[in-house]
Amino acid sequence: MGDFNLALVIVAIVVCVIVFIFNVYLLVNYQHPDDANQAYFPKFVVVLGLSVAAISILMLPADVANRSACQHAIYNGACNFTLPMKTLWLVVYIVDAVLVFFIIPFSMFYYEGDQDKSIAKRLKSALLWVVTTAIVCALVLGILYGLVGKVDFTVRHLSSSTTNFPSSWDFSSSQPCIGGASVYQCSAYTASASSATTWTMRTTFPEYVVALTTIVGSVLFSIFGGVGIACLPLGLIFSFIRRPKAVITRSQYVKEATELSKKAKELKKAADALHQEERSGSKGRKWRKNVKAVEKELLLLEEDVKALEEMYPQGEKAETAWALTVLGYLAKFVLGIIGLIVSVAWVAHIVIYLLINPPLSPFLNEVFIQLDNVWGLLGTAAFAFFCFYLLIAVIAGAMMLGLRLVFITIHPMKWGATLMNSFLFNVGLILLCSISVIQFCATAFGYYAQATSAEEIFGHTLQSLRGIKYLYKYNVFQIAFVALAGLTLVYYAIFGWRKRKPTGRFHLSN
């Protein structure tokens, strides 16, 4: 097949099928029983969104592997790549943007619509919201693309005089130019700084959409990712530290269960009052704040109930349940230590390779290259792992901030108890941040991922886009990421040892 690699095509197809099947498995096992045998369109959107997010993360390692199709060519343009990666990147990210800004909001509006209304009215209401959003987004994108949808590349104008080709050539010399026996420098090499100029061209509209979507995702990524890169491993480690050390007595269990029962009654009373307010039509800012506070307290109450069940296992297999609990916390500790090593490596790599100019070392780039030398796909697999870890850290950061800040809507994912609106919210967050994760990885591992289509899109076009390039020139997102990771580390150092206590922060409107 010449430069084409049939094995890579087969692997890409097999991986896509596996990703789709795995996401169906997640949906079936995480969905709430109330959503069984209904809400088929939101379920399709969830599976599609998760598949697009996973495939987009895997596309960067595939892009690196695709580059090897031309490893024997004099230059990359002298051969045909196995996969049309640039086209695939644009297709995946346009689909990503459509899902995040249109399909998922429509599904959420329809799913959360008033159940007393007919299907036609719920569809009409959801479409009205989505069409309004589409018009606003189209106007904003069109105006911005028309005004500043250009890339500015800094180039240097070089010129040199000509000379006759010599009849003999001394191959023992390192002479960079023909002629000039006394000065081994071309005229172009000695060009002055004033020869630098700016080359401006208009980018394509799909690339511009990807760029703006990446900016939106990068804001969330720098916040959630910076918090998550620290809280993901530290949360596991401190969960082990705060673990129940022994089984409590029956009297202690009754006492704790009574307190939780009182808390549950208070929450039910608060929820009933809020439901009454909703029926009366008084749904102001205070009502929404109270709803989110009650949702937060309910989630914390469920965690307390689970912890109490761990400390006092019941039934015929109580000893087995306690043994599994102990093993579970040991697994969290081991995973936390591994995660801490990966998180430290990530932060160190950002500082060494991205924030210091010139970079002190390629660091992880060199690690991946050395792993590739050991076995062809070992470095690519490690590369994919670091990208996936970063995406998981973003999700962990979002969940932590959702529990700490009332103004962030909480949509926890629970095994066998996840409502479809929570599924859709988390899928939208994953899709939005996956774009930024890929862009961040393409930049952070630019040495390893050089000469790829991702580098062309995210490394050249995006970082030279007019108005946006300064965010990347001054490493705004990377600095915010590292700063928030440091603040989260300080938070865990001060408060991580303490056991959580119920906050009781919800107040009923009068």
Secondary structure, DSSP 8 states (H G I E B T S, - for coil): -TT--HHHHHHHHHHHHHHHHHHHHHHHHHB-GGGTT--HHHHHHHHHHHHHHHHHHHHHHHHHHHHGGGTTSSSGGGS--SS-HHHHHHHHHHHHHHIIIIIHHHHHHHHTS-TTS-HHHHHHHHHHHHHHHHHHHHHHHHHHHHHH-EEEEEEE----------S---TTS---SSS-SS----TTTT--GGGEEEEEEE--HHHHHHHHHHHHHHHHIIIIIHHHHHHHHHHHHHHHHTS--S---HHHHHHHHHHHHHHHHHHHHHHHHHHHHHHHT---HHHHHHHHHHHHHHHHHHHHHHHHHHHS--STTHHHHHHHHHHHHHHHHHHHHHHHHHHHHHHHHIIIIIISSS-S--THHHHHHHHHHHSTTHHHHHHHHHHHHHHHHHHHHHHHHHHH-TTS------TT-B-HHHHHHHHHHHHHHHHHHHHHHHHHTTTTTTTSHHIIIIIIIGGGBTTTHHHHHTTHHHHHHHHHHHHHHHHHHHHTTS------------
